[in-house]
Amino acid sequence: MDIPESDQFRTIFYTHYPAVRRKLIALVRDEAAAEDLSQEVFLRLYRNPPDDLAVIGAWLHRVLTRIAYDHLAKVSRQRALQAKQEQLMAVETAPPSNEDILLRKLDQEEVRELLEELPERDRQVLLLRYSGYSYAEIAEQLQVRQPLVGTLLHRATTRLKRYAKAQPEQYMN
């Protein structure tokens, strides 16, 4: 059934709008949002009306319920995202505690001590990579072919891990 711009659409709108609005307010608990969502319900009615106007009340109820649930899901996603962003901002803006600073310094000292035990080439490849150098730049610095850099990094990392596991009591305390 087509509902053209006519008295029929106006009649349906004025008859059902208060009930649609009231139900949406009850569902979303936000009067301004309910107003917008009510307009969306009647816009859908205008664009895609039901075939049988005898079921217009049920049709409107089904559409308003779907629209309300979609709105609530969207609001929930936005709140979750906002909470996550606030949490990240709090972590980023909170100055590190003295304990955190001390633990970082101890970690850095332990890594430096472990690096000193590595052969010179392994130490260089790890320091260059974790200083932000690309594989091409590392290859140039070490005077090796670029495809070899990945292998050197893997071997150096494995060796560093092995040294760390071999002396856990020294580096854990």
OpenMM code with the backbone's topology and positions (N, CA, C; nanometers):
from openmm import Vec3, app, unit

residues = "MET ASP ILE PRO GLU SER ASP GLN PHE ARG THR ILE PHE TYR THR HIS TYR PRO ALA VAL ARG ARG LYS LEU ILE ALA LEU VAL ARG ASP GLU ALA ALA ALA GLU ASP LEU SER GLN GLU VAL PHE LEU ARG LEU TYR ARG ASN PRO PRO ASP ASP LEU ALA VAL ILE GLY ALA TRP LEU HIS ARG VAL LEU THR ARG ILE ALA TYR ASP HIS LEU ALA LYS VAL SER ARG GLN ARG ALA LEU GLN ALA LYS GLN GLU GLN LEU MET ALA VAL GLU THR ALA PRO PRO SER ASN GLU ASP ILE LEU LEU ARG LYS LEU ASP GLN GLU GLU VAL ARG GLU LEU LEU GLU GLU LEU PRO GLU ARG ASP ARG GLN VAL LEU LEU LEU ARG TYR SER GLY TYR SER TYR ALA GLU ILE ALA GLU GLN LEU GLN VAL ARG GLN PRO LEU VAL GLY THR LEU LEU HIS ARG ALA THR THR ARG LEU LYS ARG TYR ALA LYS ALA GLN PRO GLU GLN TYR MET ASN".split()
positions = [
    Vec3(0.0849, -0.1184, 0.0000),
    Vec3(0.0000, 0.0000, 0.0000),
    Vec3(0.0873, 0.1217, 0.0000),
    Vec3(0.0636, 0.2113, -0.0894),
    Vec3(0.1365, 0.3375, -0.0923),
    Vec3(0.0676, 0.4373, -0.0016),
    Vec3(0.1534, 0.5078, 0.0719),
    Vec3(0.0993, 0.6179, 0.1531),
    Vec3(0.1558, 0.7457, 0.0925),
    Vec3(0.0809, 0.8080, 0.0043),
    Vec3(0.1316, 0.9307, -0.0569),
    Vec3(0.1204, 1.0467, 0.0417),
    Vec3(0.1790, 1.1583, 0.0023),
    Vec3(0.1631, 1.2787, 0.0838),
    Vec3(0.0153, 1.3136, 0.0778),
    Vec3(-0.0534, 1.2724, 0.1780),
    Vec3(-0.1979, 1.2913, 0.1739),
    Vec3(-0.2515, 1.2990, 0.3146),
    Vec3(-0.3824, 1.3116, 0.3184),
    Vec3(-0.4497, 1.3148, 0.4480),
    Vec3(-0.4347, 1.1813, 0.5199),
    Vec3(-0.4236, 1.0738, 0.4446),
    Vec3(-0.4105, 0.9407, 0.5060),
    Vec3(-0.2815, 0.9320, 0.5895),
    Vec3(-0.1679, 0.9787, 0.5340),
    Vec3(-0.0422, 0.9769, 0.6092),
    Vec3(-0.0515, 1.0689, 0.7295),
    Vec3(-0.1076, 1.1885, 0.7099),
    Vec3(-0.1220, 1.2835, 0.8214),
    Vec3(-0.2074, 1.2235, 0.9322),
    Vec3(-0.3138, 1.1572, 0.8944),
    Vec3(-0.4027, 1.0957, 0.9927),
    Vec3(-0.3276, 0.9892, 1.0723),
    Vec3(-0.2565, 0.9043, 1.0022),
    Vec3(-0.1783, 0.8003, 1.0706),
    Vec3(-0.0743, 0.8652, 1.1617),
    Vec3(-0.0062, 0.9665, 1.1121),
    Vec3(0.0978, 1.0338, 1.1902),
    Vec3(0.0380, 1.0914, 1.3182),
    Vec3(-0.0661, 1.1733, 1.3046),
    Vec3(-0.1236, 1.2388, 1.4236),
    Vec3(-0.1897, 1.1394, 1.5192),
    Vec3(-0.2391, 1.0303, 1.4666),
    Vec3(-0.3026, 0.9294, 1.5508),
    Vec3(-0.1988, 0.8510, 1.6306),
    Vec3(-0.0903, 0.8110, 1.5669),
    Vec3(0.0054, 0.7192, 1.6291),
    Vec3(0.1304, 0.7865, 1.6866),
    Vec3(0.1572, 0.9098, 1.6480),
    Vec3(0.2801, 0.9758, 1.6935),
    Vec3(0.2923, 0.9808, 1.8462),
    Vec3(0.1892, 1.0226, 1.9207),
    Vec3(0.2054, 1.0290, 2.0667),
    Vec3(0.2419, 0.8933, 2.1297),
    Vec3(0.1800, 0.7873, 2.0818),
    Vec3(0.2093, 0.6545, 2.1372),
    Vec3(0.3505, 0.6098, 2.1000),
    Vec3(0.3913, 0.6348, 1.9766),
    Vec3(0.5258, 0.5982, 1.9314),
    Vec3(0.6295, 0.6743, 2.0145),
    Vec3(0.6086, 0.8025, 2.0316),
    Vec3(0.7008, 0.8853, 2.1093),
    Vec3(0.7080, 0.8374, 2.2537),
    Vec3(0.5936, 0.8110, 2.3133),
    Vec3(0.5869, 0.7659, 2.4521),
    Vec3(0.6619, 0.6333, 2.4704),
    Vec3(0.6419, 0.5400, 2.3792),
    Vec3(0.7106, 0.4103, 2.3875),
    Vec3(0.8618, 0.4269, 2.3707),
    Vec3(0.9019, 0.5143, 2.2808),
    Vec3(1.0447, 0.5370, 2.2597),
    Vec3(1.1088, 0.6032, 2.3813),
    Vec3(1.0374, 0.6970, 2.4433),
    Vec3(1.0902, 0.7587, 2.5656),
    Vec3(1.1096, 0.6517, 2.6727),
    Vec3(1.0144, 0.5618, 2.6844),
    Vec3(1.0250, 0.4547, 2.7836),
    Vec3(1.1433, 0.3618, 2.7525),
    Vec3(1.1695, 0.3375, 2.6258),
    Vec3(1.2784, 0.2473, 2.5891),
    Vec3(1.4166, 0.3110, 2.6002),
    Vec3(1.4317, 0.4320, 2.5475),
    Vec3(1.5653, 0.4932, 2.5431),
    Vec3(1.5927, 0.5868, 2.6598),
    Vec3(1.4900, 0.6257, 2.7310),
    Vec3(1.5015, 0.7127, 2.8491),
    Vec3(1.5726, 0.8449, 2.8190),
    Vec3(1.5453, 0.8976, 2.7011),
    Vec3(1.6021, 1.0252, 2.6593),
    Vec3(1.5006, 1.0908, 2.5664),
    Vec3(1.4405, 1.1989, 2.6135),
    Vec3(1.3305, 1.2594, 2.5388),
    Vec3(1.3750, 1.3148, 2.4037),
    Vec3(1.4915, 1.3792, 2.3993),
    Vec3(1.5386, 1.4349, 2.2722),
    Vec3(1.5671, 1.3239, 2.1717),
    Vec3(1.6307, 1.2180, 2.2182),
    Vec3(1.6588, 1.1049, 2.1288),
    Vec3(1.5282, 1.0406, 2.0835),
    Vec3(1.4300, 1.0314, 2.1736),
    Vec3(1.3001, 0.9726, 2.1387),
    Vec3(1.2316, 1.0543, 2.0297),
    Vec3(1.2442, 1.1851, 2.0355),
    Vec3(1.1868, 1.2714, 1.9308),
    Vec3(1.2497, 1.2383, 1.7953),
    Vec3(1.3823, 1.2301, 1.7928),
    Vec3(1.4518, 1.1992, 1.6677),
    Vec3(1.4145, 1.0606, 1.6165),
    Vec3(1.4092, 0.9650, 1.7082),
    Vec3(1.3773, 0.8288, 1.6683),
    Vec3(1.2328, 0.8170, 1.6204),
    Vec3(1.1430, 0.8940, 1.6789),
    Vec3(1.0032, 0.8952, 1.6335),
    Vec3(0.9951, 0.9421, 1.4888),
    Vec3(1.0718, 1.0438, 1.4588),
    Vec3(1.0743, 1.0926, 1.3211),
    Vec3(1.1279, 0.9850, 1.2277),
    Vec3(1.2279, 0.9105, 1.2743),
    Vec3(1.2835, 0.8020, 1.1929),
    Vec3(1.1781, 0.6943, 1.1671),
    Vec3(1.0979, 0.6630, 1.2677),
    Vec3(0.9920, 0.5626, 1.2516),
    Vec3(0.8955, 0.6061, 1.1421),
    Vec3(0.8503, 0.7299, 1.1471),
    Vec3(0.7531, 0.7759, 1.0480),
    Vec3(0.8170, 0.7997, 0.9115),
    Vec3(0.9453, 0.8270, 0.9099),
    Vec3(1.0151, 0.8364, 0.7816),
    Vec3(1.0181, 0.6991, 0.7152),
    Vec3(1.0414, 0.5946, 0.7941),
    Vec3(1.0375, 0.4575, 0.7388),
    Vec3(0.8970, 0.4217, 0.6929),
    Vec3(0.7968, 0.4663, 0.7665),
    Vec3(0.6582, 0.4420, 0.7253),
    Vec3(0.6320, 0.5093, 0.5908),
    Vec3(0.6805, 0.6301, 0.5761),
    Vec3(0.6579, 0.7052, 0.4529),
    Vec3(0.7289, 0.6374, 0.3349),
    Vec3(0.8522, 0.5927, 0.3591),
    Vec3(0.9313, 0.5333, 0.2509),
    Vec3(0.8896, 0.3905, 0.2172),
    Vec3(0.8517, 0.3144, 0.3186),
    Vec3(0.8232, 0.1729, 0.2959),
    Vec3(0.7051, 0.1299, 0.3836),
    Vec3(0.5844, 0.1683, 0.3476),
    Vec3(0.4686, 0.1376, 0.4312),
    Vec3(0.4314, -0.0109, 0.4249),
    Vec3(0.3589, -0.0584, 0.5252),
    Vec3(0.3136, -0.1982, 0.5217),
    Vec3(0.2068, -0.2159, 0.4137),
    Vec3(0.1889, -0.3392, 0.3715),
    Vec3(0.0893, -0.3678, 0.2678),
    Vec3(-0.0530, -0.3510, 0.3203),
    Vec3(-0.0720, -0.3814, 0.4465),
    Vec3(-0.2063, -0.3787, 0.5058),
    Vec3(-0.2103, -0.2739, 0.6160),
    Vec3(-0.2892, -0.1690, 0.5961),
    Vec3(-0.2983, -0.0632, 0.6970),
    Vec3(-0.3714, -0.1077, 0.8231),
    Vec3(-0.4348, -0.2217, 0.8187),
    Vec3(-0.5036, -0.2722, 0.9371),
    Vec3(-0.4039, -0.3118, 1.0458),
    Vec3(-0.2793, -0.3382, 1.0053),
    Vec3(-0.1764, -0.3779, 1.1015),
    Vec3(-0.0758, -0.2663, 1.1269),
    Vec3(-0.1150, -0.1434, 1.1014),
    Vec3(-0.0224, -0.0303, 1.1128),
    Vec3(0.0314, -0.0151, 1.2554),
    Vec3(-0.0504, -0.0393, 1.3553),
    Vec3(-0.0056, -0.0280, 1.4946),
    Vec3(0.1049, -0.1274, 1.5269),
    Vec3(0.0863, -0.2513, 1.4865),
    Vec3(0.1876, -0.3543, 1.5106),
    Vec3(0.3136, -0.3247, 1.4304),
    Vec3(0.2968, -0.2790, 1.3076),
    Vec3(0.4095, -0.2450, 1.2227),
    Vec3(0.4908, -0.1333, 1.2860),
    Vec3(0.4238, -0.0277, 1.3312),
    Vec3(0.4924, 0.0839, 1.3960),
    Vec3(0.5657, 0.0377, 1.5224),
    Vec3(0.5013, -0.0488, 1.5996),
    Vec3(0.5632, -0.0984, 1.7222),
    Vec3(0.6899, -0.1785, 1.6910),
    Vec3(0.6841, -0.2640, 1.5911),
    Vec3(0.8005, -0.3437, 1.5533),
    Vec3(0.9144, -0.2527, 1.5061),
    Vec3(0.8809, -0.1540, 1.4239),
    Vec3(0.9830, -0.0632, 1.3716),
    Vec3(1.0425, 0.0216, 1.4844),
    Vec3(0.9584, 0.0746, 1.5715),
    Vec3(1.0110, 0.1580, 1.6799),
    Vec3(1.0978, 0.0776, 1.7753),
    Vec3(1.0626, -0.0483, 1.7970),
    Vec3(1.1432, -0.1335, 1.8837),
    Vec3(1.2808, -0.1585, 1.8220),
    Vec3(1.2840, -0.1884, 1.6933),
    Vec3(1.4127, -0.2102, 1.6248),
    Vec3(1.4981, -0.0840, 1.6284),
    Vec3(1.4357, 0.0281, 1.6004),
    Vec3(1.5095, 0.1546, 1.5988),
    Vec3(1.5628, 0.1862, 1.7384),
    Vec3(1.4825, 0.1629, 1.8410),
    Vec3(1.5262, 0.1893, 1.9785),
    Vec3(1.6436, 0.0995, 2.0160),
    Vec3(1.6344, -0.0289, 1.9835),
    Vec3(1.7440, -0.1205, 2.0170),
    Vec3(1.8711, -0.0860, 1.9399),
    Vec3(1.8570, -0.0471, 1.8151),
    Vec3(1.9739, -0.0036, 1.7379),
    Vec3(2.0373, 0.1192, 1.8027),
    Vec3(1.9527, 0.2124, 1.8450),
    Vec3(2.0021, 0.3337, 1.9102),
    Vec3(2.0739, 0.2997, 2.0407),
    Vec3(2.0149, 0.2123, 2.1211),
    Vec3(2.0762, 0.1744, 2.2491),
    Vec3(2.2093, 0.1028, 2.2275),
    Vec3(2.2171, 0.0198, 2.1259),
    Vec3(2.3433, -0.0489, 2.0953),
    Vec3(2.4498, 0.0523, 2.0533),
    Vec3(2.4093, 0.1500, 1.9727),
    Vec3(2.5026, 0.2539, 1.9288),
    Vec3(2.5527, 0.3343, 2.0479),
    Vec3(2.4625, 0.3722, 2.1368),
    Vec3(2.5002, 0.4480, 2.2563),
    Vec3(2.5947, 0.3652, 2.3435),
    Vec3(2.5660, 0.2379, 2.3564),
    Vec3(2.6508, 0.1499, 2.4365),
    Vec3(2.7917, 0.1408, 2.3774),
    Vec3(2.8004, 0.1267, 2.2454),
    Vec3(2.9316, 0.1218, 2.1801),
    Vec3(3.0069, 0.2524, 2.2006),
    Vec3(2.9360, 0.3643, 2.1895),
    Vec3(3.0004, 0.4937, 2.2079),
    Vec3(3.0513, 0.5100, 2.3504),
    Vec3(2.9731, 0.4671, 2.4488),
    Vec3(3.0167, 0.4756, 2.5882),
    Vec3(3.1385, 0.3880, 2.6136),
    Vec3(3.1382, 0.2679, 2.5582),
    Vec3(3.2520, 0.1774, 2.5759),
    Vec3(3.3777, 0.2376, 2.5134),
    Vec3(3.3633, 0.2948, 2.3947),
    Vec3(3.4764, 0.3573, 2.3280),
    Vec3(3.5268, 0.4764, 2.4080),
    Vec3(3.4347, 0.5571, 2.4577),
    Vec3(3.4730, 0.6738, 2.5365),
    Vec3(3.5436, 0.6309, 2.6654),
    Vec3(3.4938, 0.5280, 2.7303),
    Vec3(3.5567, 0.4794, 2.8531),
    Vec3(3.6973, 0.4280, 2.8234),
    Vec3(3.7118, 0.3575, 2.7111),
    Vec3(3.8435, 0.3061, 2.6731),
    Vec3(3.9395, 0.4209, 2.6450),
    Vec3(3.8918, 0.5235, 2.5747),
    Vec3(3.9762, 0.6388, 2.5446),
    Vec3(4.0143, 0.7135, 2.6723),
    Vec3(3.9195, 0.7287, 2.7646),
    Vec3(3.9494, 0.7954, 2.8907),
    Vec3(4.0513, 0.7166, 2.9706),
    Vec3(4.0389, 0.5847, 2.9670),
    Vec3(4.1334, 0.4999, 3.0387),
    Vec3(4.2734, 0.5148, 2.9786),
    Vec3(4.2813, 0.5153, 2.8461),
    Vec3(4.4101, 0.5325, 2.7808),
    Vec3(4.4688, 0.6701, 2.8103),
    Vec3(4.3852, 0.7720, 2.8109),
    Vec3(4.4316, 0.9066, 2.8414),
    Vec3(4.4811, 0.9148, 2.9851),
    Vec3(4.4127, 0.8487, 3.0765),
    Vec3(4.4544, 0.8509, 3.2172),
    Vec3(4.5897, 0.7836, 3.2330),
    Vec3(4.6106, 0.6744, 3.1602),
    Vec3(4.7392, 0.6042, 3.1678),
    Vec3(4.8489, 0.6907, 3.1084),
    Vec3(4.8185, 0.7558, 2.9952),
    Vec3(4.9188, 0.8370, 2.9282),
    Vec3(4.9515, 0.9635, 3.0056),
    Vec3(4.8527, 1.0241, 3.0701),
    Vec3(4.8759, 1.1507, 3.1373),
    Vec3(4.9230, 1.1351, 3.2804),
    Vec3(4.9001, 1.0189, 3.3386),
    Vec3(4.9436, 0.9986, 3.4765),
    Vec3(5.0952, 0.9869, 3.4798),
    Vec3(5.1585, 1.0693, 3.5632),
    Vec3(5.3042, 1.0584, 3.5710),
    Vec3(5.3420, 0.9254, 3.6350),
    Vec3(5.4518, 0.8665, 3.5898),
    Vec3(5.4913, 0.7384, 3.6476),
    Vec3(5.5305, 0.7557, 3.7945),
    Vec3(5.4975, 0.6557, 3.8722),
    Vec3(5.5322, 0.6623, 4.0137),
    Vec3(5.6825, 0.6388, 4.0293),
    Vec3(5.7342, 0.6716, 4.1452),
    Vec3(5.8765, 0.6491, 4.1713),
    Vec3(5.9104, 0.5010, 4.1594),
    Vec3(5.8173, 0.4157, 4.1996),
    Vec3(5.8377, 0.2720, 4.1894),
    Vec3(5.8505, 0.2302, 4.0431),
    Vec3(5.7623, 0.2843, 3.9561),
    Vec3(5.7689, 0.2527, 3.8129),
    Vec3(5.9012, 0.2984, 3.7528),
    Vec3(5.9456, 0.4167, 3.7918),
    Vec3(6.0724, 0.4700, 3.7403),
    Vec3(6.1878, 0.3809, 3.7831),
    Vec3(6.1877, 0.3397, 3.9082),
    Vec3(6.2932, 0.2538, 3.9595),
    Vec3(6.2933, 0.1180, 3.8885),
    Vec3(6.1734, 0.0601, 3.8687),
    Vec3(6.1657, -0.0688, 3.8002),
    Vec3(6.2160, -0.0591, 3.6566),
    Vec3(6.1839, 0.0489, 3.5880),
    Vec3(6.2321, 0.0671, 3.4509),
    Vec3(6.3842, 0.0771, 3.4473),
    Vec3(6.4392, 0.1526, 3.5429),
    Vec3(6.5857, 0.1668, 3.5482),
    Vec3(6.6525, 0.0329, 3.5749),
    Vec3(6.5930, -0.0450, 3.6652),
    Vec3(6.6495, -0.1769, 3.6943),
    Vec3(6.6415, -0.2671, 3.5716),
    Vec3(6.5299, -0.2622, 3.5015),
    Vec3(6.5148, -0.3417, 3.3791),
    Vec3(6.6189, -0.3013, 3.2758),
    Vec3(6.6390, -0.1719, 3.2603),
    Vec3(6.7379, -0.1235, 3.1636),
    Vec3(6.8781, -0.1683, 3.2015),
    Vec3(6.9085, -0.1628, 3.3309),
    Vec3(7.0415, -0.2073, 3.3761),
    Vec3(7.0598, -0.3564, 3.3499),
    Vec3(6.9571, -0.4366, 3.3750),
    Vec3(6.9657, -0.5806, 3.3511),
    Vec3(6.9880, -0.6098, 3.2031),
    Vec3(6.9162, -0.5390, 3.1182),
    Vec3(6.9320, -0.5595, 2.9742),
    Vec3(7.0721, -0.5171, 2.9303),
    Vec3(7.1210, -0.4058, 2.9827),
    Vec3(7.2570, -0.3616, 2.9475),
    Vec3(7.3612, -0.4664, 2.9878),
    Vec3(7.3455, -0.5209, 3.1082),
    Vec3(7.4394, -0.6241, 3.1552),
    Vec3(7.4335, -0.7472, 3.0654),
    Vec3(7.3121, -0.7874, 3.0259),
    Vec3(7.2981, -0.9020, 2.9360),
    Vec3(7.3593, -0.8725, 2.7995),
    Vec3(7.3399, -0.7498, 2.7507),
    Vec3(7.3956, -0.7127, 2.6204),
    Vec3(7.5480, -0.7162, 2.6235),
    Vec3(7.6066, -0.6814, 2.7356),
    Vec3(7.7526, -0.6827, 2.7473),
    Vec3(7.8094, -0.8232, 2.7318),
    Vec3(7.7295, -0.9243, 2.7645),
    Vec3(7.7744, -1.0624, 2.7537),
    Vec3(7.7678, -1.1145, 2.6100),
    Vec3(7.6925, -1.0467, 2.5253),
    Vec3(7.6772, -1.0906, 2.3861),
    Vec3(7.8019, -1.0578, 2.3050),
    Vec3(7.8263, -1.1335, 2.1983),
    Vec3(7.9327, -1.0955, 2.1048),
    Vec3(7.9022, -0.9590, 2.0436),
    Vec3(8.0065, -0.8889, 2.0025),
    Vec3(7.9934, -0.7512, 1.9523),
    Vec3(7.8904, -0.7390, 1.8393),
    Vec3(7.8943, -0.8293, 1.7451),
    Vec3(7.8022, -0.8215, 1.6303),
    Vec3(7.6568, -0.8357, 1.6747),
    Vec3(7.6277, -0.9284, 1.7661),
    Vec3(7.4914, -0.9467, 1.8174),
    Vec3(7.4455, -0.8216, 1.8915),
    Vec3(7.5334, -0.7668, 1.9740),
    Vec3(7.4999, -0.6461, 2.0504),
    Vec3(7.4682, -0.5315, 1.9543),
    Vec3(7.5504, -0.5157, 1.8515),
    Vec3(7.5296, -0.4069, 1.7558),
    Vec3(7.3974, -0.4215, 1.6819),
    Vec3(7.3675, -0.5416, 1.6337),
    Vec3(7.2457, -0.5610, 1.5556),
    Vec3(7.1223, -0.5334, 1.6418),
    Vec3(7.1243, -0.5771, 1.7679),
    Vec3(7.0097, -0.5517, 1.8559),
    Vec3(6.9960, -0.4036, 1.8893),
    Vec3(7.1065, -0.3396, 1.9210),
    Vec3(7.1006, -0.1969, 1.9544),
    Vec3(7.0545, -0.1133, 1.8353),
    Vec3(7.1033, -0.1466, 1.7172),
    Vec3(7.0615, -0.0719, 1.5984),
    Vec3(6.9120, -0.0901, 1.5721),
    Vec3(6.8644, -0.2143, 1.5821),
    Vec3(6.7229, -0.2408, 1.5525),
    Vec3(6.6321, -0.1719, 1.6532),
    Vec3(6.6655, -0.1797, 1.7793),
    Vec3(6.5789, -0.1205, 1.8814),
    Vec3(6.6026, 0.0287, 1.8988),
    Vec3(6.6948, 0.0836, 1.8216),
    Vec3(6.7118, 0.2286, 1.8143),
    Vec3(6.6335, 0.2849, 1.6971),
    Vec3(6.5662, 0.1965, 1.6230),
    Vec3(6.4788, 0.2430, 1.5154),
    Vec3(6.5374, 0.2316, 1.3764),
    Vec3(6.6519, 0.1708, 1.3617),
    Vec3(6.7123, 0.1558, 1.2297),
    Vec3(6.6368, 0.0526, 1.1474),
    Vec3(6.6290, 0.0748, 1.0183),
    Vec3(6.5658, -0.0210, 0.9279),
    Vec3(6.6646, -0.1322, 0.8960),
    Vec3(6.6139, -0.2380, 0.8353),
    Vec3(6.7016, -0.3491, 0.7976),
    Vec3(6.8109, -0.3005, 0.7013),
    Vec3(6.7737, -0.2125, 0.6083),
    Vec3(6.8707, -0.1615, 0.5113),
    Vec3(6.9803, -0.0822, 0.5816),
    Vec3(6.9427, -0.0007, 0.6784),
    Vec3(7.0412, 0.0796, 0.7517),
    Vec3(7.1318, -0.0095, 0.8374),
    Vec3(7.0736, -0.1130, 0.8963),
    Vec3(7.1536, -0.2063, 0.9772),
    Vec3(7.2527, -0.2794, 0.8867),
    Vec3(7.2065, -0.3237, 0.7718),
    Vec3(7.2943, -0.3928, 0.6771),
    Vec3(7.4106, -0.3030, 0.6366),
    Vec3(7.3832, -0.1768, 0.6144),
    Vec3(7.4882, -0.0817, 0.5764),
    Vec3(7.5874, -0.0624, 0.6909),
    Vec3(7.5366, -0.0469, 0.8119),
    Vec3(7.6236, -0.0259, 0.9289),
    Vec3(7.7133, -0.1469, 0.9544),
    Vec3(7.6565, -0.2669, 0.9429),
    Vec3(7.7316, -0.3888, 0.9726),
    Vec3(7.8054, -0.4429, 0.8505),
    Vec3(7.7828, -0.3812, 0.7366),
    Vec3(7.8443, -0.4203, 0.6102),
    Vec3(7.8134, -0.5671, 0.5768),
    Vec3(7.6822, -0.5961, 0.5788),
    Vec3(7.6326, -0.7283, 0.5396),
    Vec3(7.5202, -0.7075, 0.4391),
    Vec3(7.4797, -0.8166, 0.3744),
    Vec3(7.3669, -0.8072, 0.2814),
    Vec3(7.2377, -0.7918, 0.3617),
    Vec3(7.1425, -0.7172, 0.3098),
    Vec3(7.0177, -0.6889, 0.3803),
    Vec3(6.9401, -0.8148, 0.4186),
    Vec3(6.9293, -0.9179, 0.3331),
    Vec3(6.8542, -1.0378, 0.3732),
    Vec3(6.9127, -1.1079, 0.4964),
    Vec3(7.0394, -1.0845, 0.5251),
    Vec3(7.1051, -1.1476, 0.6387),
    Vec3(7.0668, -1.0828, 0.7714),
    Vec3(7.0164, -0.9602, 0.7687),
    Vec3(6.9851, -0.8863, 0.8919),
    Vec3(6.8803, -0.9584, 0.9759),
    Vec3(6.7762, -1.0096, 0.9143),
    Vec3(6.6723, -1.0816, 0.9885),
    Vec3(6.7283, -1.2022, 1.0612),
    Vec3(6.8164, -1.2757, 0.9947),
    Vec3(6.8792, -1.3926, 1.0561),
    Vec3(6.9664, -1.3496, 1.1731),
    Vec3(7.0441, -1.2432, 1.1554),
    Vec3(7.1297, -1.1934, 1.2631),
    Vec3(7.0472, -1.1494, 1.3838),
    Vec3(6.9356, -1.0808, 1.3574),
    Vec3(6.8484, -1.0370, 1.4673),
    Vec3(6.7895, -1.1563, 1.5417),
    Vec3(6.7459, -1.2549, 1.4671),
    Vec3(6.6874, -1.3734, 1.5300),
    Vec3(6.7906, -1.4448, 1.6166),
    Vec3(6.9091, -1.4626, 1.5648),
    Vec3(7.0145, -1.5313, 1.6412),
    Vec3(7.0535, -1.4506, 1.7655),
    Vec3(7.0661, -1.3206, 1.7504),
    Vec3(7.1054, -1.2364, 1.8635),
    Vec3(6.9977, -1.2380, 1.9710),
    Vec3(6.8716, -1.2338, 1.9304),
    Vec3(6.7616, -1.2374, 2.0262),
    Vec3(6.7586, -1.3710, 2.0986),
    Vec3(6.7764, -1.4782, 2.0251),
    Vec3(6.7789, -1.6120, 2.0854),
    Vec3(6.8927, -1.6230, 2.1863),
    Vec3(7.0099, -1.5738, 2.1493),
    Vec3(7.1259, -1.5787, 2.2382),
    Vec3(7.1010, -1.4954, 2.3643),
    Vec3(7.0403, -1.3779, 2.3470),
    Vec3(7.0104, -1.2910, 2.4614),
    Vec3(6.9131, -1.3605, 2.5567),
    Vec3(6.8109, -1.4238, 2.5020),
    Vec3(6.7142, -1.4969, 2.5856),
    Vec3(6.7830, -1.6116, 2.6590),
    Vec3(6.8725, -1.6810, 2.5905),
    Vec3(6.9431, -1.7929, 2.6517),
    Vec3(7.0285, -1.7432, 2.7684),
    Vec3(7.0972, -1.6307, 2.7522),
    Vec3(7.1775, -1.5741, 2.8602),
    Vec3(7.0894, -1.5337, 2.9777),
    Vec3(6.9732, -1.4778, 2.9473),
    Vec3(6.8824, -1.4341, 3.0544),
    Vec3(6.8300, -1.5535, 3.1327),
    Vec3(6.7998, -1.6633, 3.0641),
    Vec3(6.7493, -1.7836, 3.1322),
    Vec3(6.8593, -1.8539, 3.2112),
    Vec3(6.9809, -1.8444, 3.1637),
    Vec3(7.0917, -1.9130, 3.2287),
    Vec3(7.1260, -1.8505, 3.3638),
    Vec3(7.0946, -1.7236, 3.3809),
    Vec3(7.1297, -1.6557, 3.5056),
    Vec3(7.0090, -1.5838, 3.5639),
    Vec3(6.8995, -1.6543, 3.5872),
    Vec3(6.7781, -1.5871, 3.6327),
    Vec3(6.7895, -1.5257, 3.7716),
    Vec3(6.8585, -1.5941, 3.8628),
    Vec3(6.8647, -1.5406, 3.9991),
    Vec3(6.9415, -1.4090, 4.0035),
    Vec3(7.0421, -1.3924, 3.9188),
    Vec3(7.1199, -1.2693, 3.9174),
    Vec3(7.0360, -1.1527, 3.8650),
    Vec3(6.9510, -1.1778, 3.7638),
    Vec3(6.8788, -1.0692, 3.7001),
    Vec3(6.7366, -1.0531, 3.7540),
    Vec3(6.6903, -1.1450, 3.8328),
    Vec3(6.5548, -1.1345, 3.8880),
    Vec3(6.5542, -1.0592, 4.0194),
    Vec3(6.6659, -1.0472, 4.0873),
    Vec3(6.6682, -0.9821, 4.2189),
    Vec3(6.7112, -0.8397, 4.2108),
] * unit.nanometer
topology = app.Topology()
chain = topology.addChain("A")
for resn in residues:
    res = topology.addResidue(resn, chain)
    for name in ("N", "CA", "C"):
        topology.addAtom(name, app.Element.getBySymbol(name[0]), res)
